[in-house]
Amino acid sequence: MKRRKALRNLVLFSLGAGLIYSCKDKYEAIKQLKLKNLQVEPYHLDLLDDLSKVILPLHQIPELKDHIALPFILNMVDKVYDSKDRQMFIDGYMTFDSEVMLLQGKKYSEMEIADKQLLITKLNEEKLVASLELYAVFNTVKAKSIQYLTNTEYYQRKINNYEMAPGRFRGDVLLTELKNMNDE
């Protein structure tokens, strides 16, 4: 009986230790990517993560509440973008807070959610006179967040009604239901 209790406690301890270790770093997935061209500091990761969540709040969709678009965004920038566009993105997120401070009077990281949404609206409508680097960061995060959403299983199955090939067999279709495409 004592052996069972000891084994149970050992298993529970190892599971708990594994859980604590996995929760230690919230950007562990990004470190696992082994990005070659991007060296992003934790402060900038927080900024880019917050920006992506304000632009496209995936956490409001119950099926996607645990999804984060940031690893996808950084991986795409690192591996797909050419060096010129990648450098604009890097320069943009390095100076993002200070440039927003000049434009809005507050750093992005110090803004309330309503102010951030207003800033995003202005950036989306291109009403701000800002640098190309700031717009590069905004447009990249926006485009890649949308691409991430449209590639999720939830979006493909629920919105696109995607089905794996070969699709459905509809053997009992009436001739009156068929439509001749040449008559239109």
C-alpha positions, 0 to 999 in steps of 0.5 A: 500500500505504501509503495502505491502511495509513493509511486502516486506521489512521485508521478504527481510530483513529476507532472507538477514539476513539468507543468511549472517548468512549462509555464516558466516562459510564455514565449517558449514556442518562439524560442523553439523556432530558432529564428535566424534573422530576428533577435527579439527581446522579451519587451518587444515580444510583449509589444508585438503580442499585444499589437496582434491581439488588439488588431485581431482578438483571437482570444474572443473566439471560444475555440481559439482562446489558447491560440497566439499568432505571434510565433507564426508572424515571427516565423513568417518574417524570419523565413519568408520576407526578404532582407529589406522588408525584414529590416524595416520590420525590425526597425519598426518594432524597435522604434514603435513605442517611441514613435507612438509617443511622438504621435499620440503623447503616450507610449503604446505600452502605457495606453489603455485598450480603448486608446490602442484600438483608436490608434489601430483604427487610425493606422488602418485608415492611414490617418497618421503621418508616421514612418514607413517602419511603423506602417511596416510593423502594423501591416505585417502584424495585421496581414500575418494575424489574418493569415494565421486565423484563416489557416486554423482548423476552426476557420476552415471547418466552421467558416469555409465549410471545408471537407477533406477530399473526396467530399460528399457523395450525393447519389439521390439528387433529383434532375430538377435540382440540377442547374445548367451552367450554360443557361445563365 
